[in-house]
Each structure stands twice: as structure tokens, then as C-alpha cells.
Amino acid sequence: MKREIWINKANSFEDAQEFDTAYYLNLTSTERVETVQVLREAHFKLNGLFRRENGKRLRRVLRVIKQS
């Protein structure tokens, strides 16, 4: 995946949201998945979560939010 730095100066939060939406809709599905993987790997590295896993697969996690 080619990494580029670019800047979009928006006049409002709504304009910024529209720009982001248009940007991601113009990506191919493969590019979107690659983007998510790059962000996951960055998150794991920043938070020290690369211990037992290689980070190339989604983790399977089950959390009990509310018991009835």
C-alpha cells in the first residue's frame, strides 16, 4: 500500500465528514481492507499488543456487556 501524506482544510465538521466519506467511497474494497490493516497494526504497536499474535488476523474476543 502506497502511503502518502495529504491535507484537507475544511470549513466545518460537516465538510470534513463529506470529504472523508467521498475519499473512502472512491477506494477499492482491497484498498479499504489494507487501510484497516495498517491502522490495526499501528494501534497494536502503539499499545504494545503484539505479544502472541502476528497481527495479521482479527482477534476473536467475546465480552459480556450486560447479564440478564
N, C-alpha and C positions, 0 to 999 in steps of 0.2 A: 504494500500500500504506500503510495506516494504521500509524504507528509509535507504540507505547506502551511505557512502562517499567513493569515489574511485577516483583515479588519473590516467590519461593517459598522459605521456610525449611524445609529438610528435616532430619530427624533422623539420616539416614545417606546414604551414597552410593547405596545401593540405592533408597531412597525418592526421591532426586533423579532417578535414572535412570528410575524408573517415572513420575514426574511429566512429565519431558521426553518420554518415549515417548507417553504419553497426549495430551500437548499437540499433538505433531506429527501423530499419527494423527487428531486431530479437525480438522485443517486440510484444506481442499480441495486438490486437486492444483495448482491455479493459485496458491494462497497459498504452497504449498511451493516452487514454482519461483520465485516472487517473493522469498521469503526467501533462497533460494540466491543469486539475482542481487544482492540488497542486500549480502549477505556478501562476494560476489566483488568488487563494486565497492569496498567498504570495504578489503578486502585489497589490491587494486591501488593504491588511493590511498595507503594507509599505507606501502606498499613501493615507491612510485614506478614502478609497472609500466605506467602509462598513457603510452606513448610513441607507438607507431604504430597502435595499435588503439583502437577506441572503447569497448571493454569490454562491448559488448552481445552478443557472441558468444563461444562457447567457443573457446579456442585449441587448435589441433591440434599436439600435441607428441609426438615419438617419442624415447624414451630407451632406450639399450641398457643393460640392467641386468646381464646376465651373458652372456658369449660362451662358446659351447661349443667 
